[in-house]
Protein backbone atom coordinates (compact mmCIF):
# COMPACT_ATOMS: atom_id res chain seq x y z
CA UNK A 1 0.00 0.00 0.00
CA UNK A 2 1.13 3.55 -0.71
CA UNK A 3 2.38 4.77 2.68
CA UNK A 4 1.66 8.43 1.92
CA UNK A 5 -2.00 7.66 1.18
CA UNK A 6 -2.25 5.44 4.24
CA UNK A 7 -0.92 8.29 6.38
CA UNK A 8 -3.49 10.75 4.98
CA UNK A 9 -6.32 8.30 5.67
CA UNK A 10 -5.10 7.44 9.18
CA UNK A 11 -4.60 11.10 10.04
CA UNK A 12 -8.10 11.99 8.78
CA UNK A 13 -9.64 9.15 10.78
CA UNK A 14 -7.82 10.43 13.86
CA UNK A 15 -9.12 13.98 13.47
CA UNK A 16 -6.63 15.83 11.25
CA UNK A 17 -8.70 17.29 8.45
CA UNK A 18 -7.06 16.77 5.05
CA UNK A 19 -6.34 19.87 3.02
CA UNK A 20 -7.40 20.45 -0.58
CA UNK A 21 -4.39 18.67 -2.11
CA UNK A 22 -4.76 15.67 0.21
CA UNK A 23 -8.46 15.40 -0.64
CA UNK A 24 -7.56 15.39 -4.34
CA UNK A 25 -5.04 12.59 -3.71
CA UNK A 26 -7.77 10.51 -2.08
CA UNK A 27 -10.18 11.25 -4.91
CA UNK A 28 -7.71 10.09 -7.56
CA UNK A 29 -7.12 6.64 -6.06
CA UNK A 30 -7.64 3.78 -8.48
CA UNK A 31 -11.06 2.20 -7.98
CA UNK A 32 -10.93 -1.17 -6.21
CA UNK A 33 -7.22 -0.79 -5.40
CA UNK A 34 -5.81 -1.69 -2.00
CA UNK A 35 -5.81 2.00 -1.05
CA UNK A 36 -9.44 2.34 -2.18
CA UNK A 37 -10.57 -0.45 0.13
CA UNK A 38 -8.58 0.96 3.04
CA UNK A 39 -10.26 4.33 2.45
CA UNK A 40 -13.70 2.66 2.43
CA UNK A 41 -12.87 0.66 5.57
CA UNK A 42 -11.79 3.71 7.55
CA UNK A 43 -14.70 5.83 6.31
CA UNK A 44 -17.24 3.18 7.30
CA UNK A 45 -15.61 2.79 10.71
CA UNK A 46 -15.62 6.55 11.25
CA UNK A 47 -19.29 6.84 10.20
CA UNK A 48 -20.37 4.01 12.50
CA UNK A 49 -18.54 5.54 15.44
CA UNK A 50 -19.90 9.02 14.75
CA UNK A 51 -23.54 7.85 14.78
CA UNK A 52 -23.07 5.01 17.31
CA UNK A 53 -23.96 2.51 14.60
CA UNK A 54 -27.45 3.85 13.89
CA UNK A 55 -28.17 4.90 10.31
CA UNK A 56 -31.16 7.06 9.36
CA UNK A 57 -33.83 7.24 6.69
CA UNK A 58 -35.32 10.63 5.87
CA UNK A 59 -38.54 11.03 3.91
CA UNK A 60 -39.06 13.82 1.40
CA UNK A 61 -42.30 15.03 -0.17
CA UNK A 62 -42.04 17.19 -3.29
CA UNK A 63 -44.89 19.68 -2.97
CA UNK A 64 -44.84 21.25 -6.44
CA UNK A 65 -43.54 20.90 -9.96
CA UNK A 66 -43.31 22.99 -13.10
CA UNK A 67 -40.83 25.14 -15.04
CA UNK A 68 -38.33 26.93 -12.78
CA UNK A 69 -36.44 30.10 -13.74
CA UNK A 70 -33.24 29.00 -11.97
CA UNK A 71 -32.61 26.74 -14.98
CA UNK A 72 -30.26 24.31 -13.25
CA UNK A 73 -29.17 22.16 -16.20
CA UNK A 74 -29.27 18.94 -14.16
CA UNK A 75 -32.86 19.48 -12.94
CA UNK A 76 -36.03 18.18 -14.57
CA UNK A 77 -37.83 21.36 -13.42
CA UNK A 78 -35.50 23.70 -15.34
CA UNK A 79 -37.63 25.73 -17.74
CA UNK A 80 -34.94 25.21 -20.40
CA UNK A 81 -35.28 21.43 -20.14
CA UNK A 82 -38.96 21.59 -21.15
CA UNK A 83 -40.04 18.52 -19.20
CA UNK A 84 -42.59 20.04 -16.84
CA UNK A 85 -44.41 22.73 -18.80
CA UNK A 86 -47.19 23.71 -16.38
CA UNK A 87 -47.10 24.73 -12.74
CA UNK A 88 -48.65 22.27 -10.31
CA UNK A 89 -48.93 22.28 -6.52
CA UNK A 90 -49.90 19.00 -4.89
CA UNK A 91 -53.08 19.00 -2.84
CA UNK A 92 -52.83 19.57 0.88
CA UNK A 93 -54.39 16.15 1.42
CA UNK A 94 -51.69 14.47 -0.68
CA UNK A 95 -48.83 16.31 1.06
CA UNK A 96 -50.13 15.52 4.55
CA UNK A 97 -50.90 11.88 3.72
CA UNK A 98 -47.49 11.27 2.15
CA UNK A 99 -45.80 12.89 5.16
CA UNK A 100 -47.81 10.75 7.57
CA UNK A 101 -47.12 7.61 5.56
CA UNK A 102 -43.37 8.28 5.61
CA UNK A 103 -43.49 8.98 9.34
CA UNK A 104 -45.52 5.83 10.05
CA UNK A 105 -43.08 3.75 8.01
CA UNK A 106 -40.24 4.91 10.26
CA UNK A 107 -38.68 7.94 8.57
CA UNK A 108 -36.51 9.82 11.09
CA UNK A 109 -37.20 13.24 9.51
CA UNK A 110 -39.72 14.64 7.05
CA UNK A 111 -38.69 17.09 4.32
CA UNK A 112 -40.92 19.33 2.25
CA UNK A 113 -39.26 20.19 -1.05
CA UNK A 114 -40.34 23.08 -3.30
CA UNK A 115 -39.02 24.66 -6.47
CA UNK A 116 -37.96 28.31 -6.46
CA UNK A 117 -41.27 29.10 -8.16
CA UNK A 118 -43.42 28.32 -5.11
CA UNK A 119 -44.51 31.32 -3.04
CA UNK A 120 -42.82 31.38 0.37
CA UNK A 121 -46.04 32.15 2.21
CA UNK A 122 -47.69 29.09 0.68
CA UNK A 123 -44.71 26.96 1.66
CA UNK A 124 -44.88 28.25 5.24
CA UNK A 125 -48.59 27.46 5.41
CA UNK A 126 -47.96 23.92 4.16
CA UNK A 127 -45.21 23.49 6.75
CA UNK A 128 -47.45 24.62 9.60
CA UNK A 129 -50.20 22.22 8.55
CA UNK A 130 -47.87 19.25 8.12
CA UNK A 131 -46.15 19.93 11.44
CA UNK A 132 -49.53 20.02 13.15
CA UNK A 133 -50.48 16.63 11.70
CA UNK A 134 -47.24 14.75 12.36
CA UNK A 135 -47.72 12.37 15.26
CA UNK A 136 -44.18 12.06 16.58
CA UNK A 137 -41.27 14.36 17.28
CA UNK A 138 -39.57 13.78 13.94
CA UNK A 139 -38.10 17.08 12.69
CA UNK A 140 -39.66 18.88 9.74
CA UNK A 141 -37.05 20.04 7.23
CA UNK A 142 -37.31 22.59 4.38
CA UNK A 143 -35.69 21.98 1.00
CA UNK A 144 -36.30 25.16 -0.96
CA UNK A 145 -34.78 28.16 -2.72
CA UNK A 146 -32.33 30.59 -1.13
CA UNK A 147 -33.74 32.72 1.67
CA UNK A 148 -32.93 35.69 3.88
CA UNK A 149 -32.51 35.80 7.65
CA UNK A 150 -36.09 37.08 8.11
CA UNK A 151 -37.38 34.24 5.95
CA UNK A 152 -35.30 31.77 7.96
CA UNK A 153 -36.96 33.05 11.14
CA UNK A 154 -40.35 32.58 9.47
CA UNK A 155 -39.44 28.97 8.62
CA UNK A 156 -38.50 28.35 12.23
CA UNK A 157 -41.79 29.84 13.47
CA UNK A 158 -43.72 27.69 10.99
CA UNK A 159 -42.34 24.54 12.61
CA UNK A 160 -39.27 23.73 10.52
CA UNK A 161 -36.31 22.52 12.57
CA UNK A 162 -33.80 22.66 9.78
CA UNK A 163 -33.07 22.99 6.08
CA UNK A 164 -31.39 21.04 3.35
CA UNK A 165 -29.26 23.37 1.22
CA UNK A 166 -26.17 22.94 -0.92
CA UNK A 167 -23.68 24.73 -3.11
CA UNK A 168 -24.19 22.77 -6.32
CA UNK A 169 -21.51 21.52 -8.65
CA UNK A 170 -21.06 24.10 -11.39
CA UNK A 171 -22.93 26.74 -9.41
CA UNK A 172 -23.30 29.93 -11.45
CA UNK A 173 -22.36 28.10 -14.67
CA UNK A 174 -24.91 25.33 -15.10
CA UNK A 175 -27.30 27.20 -12.79
CA UNK A 176 -28.47 30.80 -12.61
CA UNK A 177 -27.59 30.95 -8.92
CA UNK A 178 -24.43 32.59 -7.62
CA UNK A 179 -22.22 30.99 -4.98
CA UNK A 180 -22.65 34.09 -2.81
CA UNK A 181 -26.42 33.49 -2.57
CA UNK A 182 -25.92 29.92 -1.37
CA UNK A 183 -23.43 30.95 1.30
CA UNK A 184 -25.71 33.76 2.49
CA UNK A 185 -28.48 31.19 2.93
CA UNK A 186 -26.16 28.98 5.00
CA UNK A 187 -25.47 31.99 7.21
CA UNK A 188 -29.15 32.97 7.48
CA UNK A 189 -30.13 29.44 8.52
CA UNK A 190 -27.42 29.28 11.19
CA UNK A 191 -28.27 32.71 12.57
CA UNK A 192 -31.96 31.80 12.82
CA UNK A 193 -31.24 28.55 14.65
CA UNK A 194 -32.11 26.21 11.78
CA UNK A 195 -29.98 23.08 11.55
CA UNK A 196 -28.33 22.50 8.18
CA UNK A 197 -27.97 19.36 6.12
CA UNK A 198 -25.86 19.55 2.98
CA UNK A 199 -24.12 17.43 0.39
CA UNK A 200 -21.63 17.51 -2.49
CA UNK A 201 -23.97 17.35 -5.47
CA UNK A 202 -24.99 16.61 -8.16
CA UNK A 203 -21.81 14.81 -9.21
CA UNK A 204 -21.05 13.72 -12.76
CA UNK A 205 -18.02 12.58 -14.81
CA UNK A 206 -17.57 16.17 -16.02
CA UNK A 207 -16.49 17.46 -12.61
CA UNK A 208 -12.80 17.94 -11.87
CA UNK A 209 -11.02 16.76 -8.73
CA UNK A 210 -10.40 20.42 -7.95
CA UNK A 211 -14.09 21.29 -7.95
CA UNK A 212 -15.09 18.22 -5.97
CA UNK A 213 -12.45 19.03 -3.34
CA UNK A 214 -13.62 22.65 -3.24
CA UNK A 215 -17.24 21.62 -2.63
CA UNK A 216 -16.23 19.12 0.08
CA UNK A 217 -14.46 21.93 1.93
CA UNK A 218 -17.37 24.38 1.47
CA UNK A 219 -19.76 21.76 2.86
CA UNK A 220 -17.68 20.97 5.92
CA UNK A 221 -17.06 24.64 6.71
CA UNK A 222 -20.84 25.18 6.87
CA UNK A 223 -20.83 23.04 10.05
CA UNK A 224 -23.77 20.88 8.96
CA UNK A 225 -25.49 18.02 10.74
CA UNK A 226 -24.67 15.83 7.76
CA UNK A 227 -22.72 15.99 4.52
CA UNK A 228 -22.18 13.36 1.86
CA UNK A 229 -22.40 13.00 -1.90
CA UNK A 230 -25.15 12.66 -4.50
CA UNK A 231 -24.88 11.42 -8.07
CA UNK A 232 -26.25 13.46 -10.96
CA UNK A 233 -29.00 11.46 -12.62
CA UNK A 234 -29.10 12.13 -16.34
CA UNK A 235 -32.37 13.66 -17.49
CA UNK A 236 -33.00 12.38 -21.04
CA UNK A 237 -32.48 14.95 -23.78
CA UNK A 238 -30.73 17.53 -21.60
CA UNK A 239 -27.40 19.25 -22.20
CA UNK A 240 -25.59 17.24 -19.52
CA UNK A 241 -26.75 13.91 -20.88
CA UNK A 242 -23.71 13.58 -23.13
CA UNK A 243 -21.46 13.25 -20.07
CA UNK A 244 -23.14 10.08 -18.83
CA UNK A 245 -23.21 9.24 -15.12
CA UNK A 246 -20.73 8.19 -12.46
CA UNK A 247 -20.74 4.55 -11.42
CA UNK A 248 -21.92 3.54 -7.96
CA UNK A 249 -18.36 2.39 -7.25
CA UNK A 250 -17.00 5.86 -8.00
CA UNK A 251 -19.76 7.40 -5.89
CA UNK A 252 -18.84 5.11 -2.98
CA UNK A 253 -15.26 6.34 -3.40
CA UNK A 254 -16.40 9.97 -3.16
CA UNK A 255 -18.77 9.26 -0.24
CA UNK A 256 -15.88 7.67 1.69
CA UNK A 257 -13.62 10.63 0.89
CA UNK A 258 -16.25 13.13 2.08
CA UNK A 259 -16.59 11.22 5.36
CA UNK A 260 -12.87 11.27 6.07
CA UNK A 261 -12.50 14.90 4.96
CA UNK A 262 -15.30 16.08 7.28
CA UNK A 263 -15.07 16.57 11.06
CA UNK A 264 -16.28 13.64 13.13
CA UNK A 265 -18.73 16.04 14.84
CA UNK A 266 -20.68 16.00 11.57
CA UNK A 267 -22.34 12.70 12.42
CA UNK A 268 -24.27 12.12 9.19
CA UNK A 269 -22.89 11.08 5.80
CA UNK A 270 -25.42 10.62 3.01
CA UNK A 271 -25.55 9.08 -0.43
CA UNK A 272 -28.27 9.49 -3.04
CA UNK A 273 -29.89 7.76 -4.75
CA UNK A 274 -29.93 4.84 -2.26
CA UNK A 275 -27.54 1.97 -2.99
CA UNK A 276 -25.80 -0.75 -1.01
CA UNK A 277 -22.24 0.05 -2.07
CA UNK A 278 -22.49 3.65 -0.85
CA UNK A 279 -23.80 2.53 2.53
CA UNK A 280 -21.01 -0.03 2.83
CA UNK A 281 -18.56 2.82 2.19
CA UNK A 282 -19.81 4.95 5.07
CA UNK A 283 -23.13 6.50 4.08
CA UNK A 284 -25.44 6.36 7.11
CA UNK A 285 -28.32 8.37 5.63
CA UNK A 286 -30.72 7.54 2.80
CA UNK A 287 -33.86 9.26 1.46
CA UNK A 288 -37.30 7.91 0.65
CA UNK A 289 -39.19 10.16 -1.76
CA UNK A 290 -42.75 10.97 -2.78
CA UNK A 291 -44.34 13.69 -4.91
CA UNK A 292 -42.14 15.67 -7.29
CA UNK A 293 -38.44 14.95 -7.75
CA UNK A 294 -35.84 16.98 -9.71
CA UNK A 295 -34.23 13.73 -10.93
CA UNK A 296 -37.49 12.29 -12.26
CA UNK A 297 -39.70 13.03 -15.25
CA UNK A 298 -43.03 12.09 -13.67
CA UNK A 299 -45.01 14.04 -11.08
CA UNK A 300 -45.18 11.24 -8.52
CA UNK A 301 -41.71 9.83 -8.03
CA UNK A 302 -42.98 7.18 -5.58
CA UNK A 303 -44.32 5.45 -8.70
CA UNK A 304 -41.02 5.67 -10.56
CA UNK A 305 -37.52 6.58 -9.28
CA UNK A 306 -38.34 7.22 -5.64
CA UNK A 307 -37.55 4.61 -2.99
CA UNK A 308 -39.87 4.02 -0.04
CA UNK A 309 -38.77 3.69 3.60
CA UNK A 310 -38.94 -0.09 3.47
CA UNK A 311 -36.56 -0.29 0.50
CA UNK A 312 -34.13 2.14 2.15
CA UNK A 313 -34.21 0.06 5.32
CA UNK A 314 -33.53 -3.09 3.30
CA UNK A 315 -30.47 -1.46 1.69
CA UNK A 316 -29.08 -0.29 5.03
CA UNK A 317 -29.60 -3.68 6.67
CA UNK A 318 -27.96 -5.40 3.69
CA UNK A 319 -24.95 -3.13 4.29
CA UNK A 320 -24.76 -4.09 7.96
CA UNK A 321 -26.39 -1.04 9.54
CA UNK A 322 -28.97 -0.79 12.28
CA UNK A 323 -31.63 1.85 11.57
CA UNK A 324 -32.45 4.48 14.18
CA UNK A 325 -35.91 4.27 15.69
CA UNK A 326 -37.36 7.75 16.41
CA UNK A 327 -36.43 11.34 15.60
CA UNK A 328 -33.25 12.11 13.67
CA UNK A 329 -30.03 12.72 15.57
CA UNK A 330 -28.55 14.61 12.61
CA UNK A 331 -30.79 17.67 13.13
Order of alpha helices (4+ residues) and beta strands (2+ residues): alpha-alpha-alpha-beta-beta-beta-alpha-beta-alpha-beta-alpha-beta-alpha-beta-beta-alpha-beta-alpha-beta-alpha-beta-alpha-beta
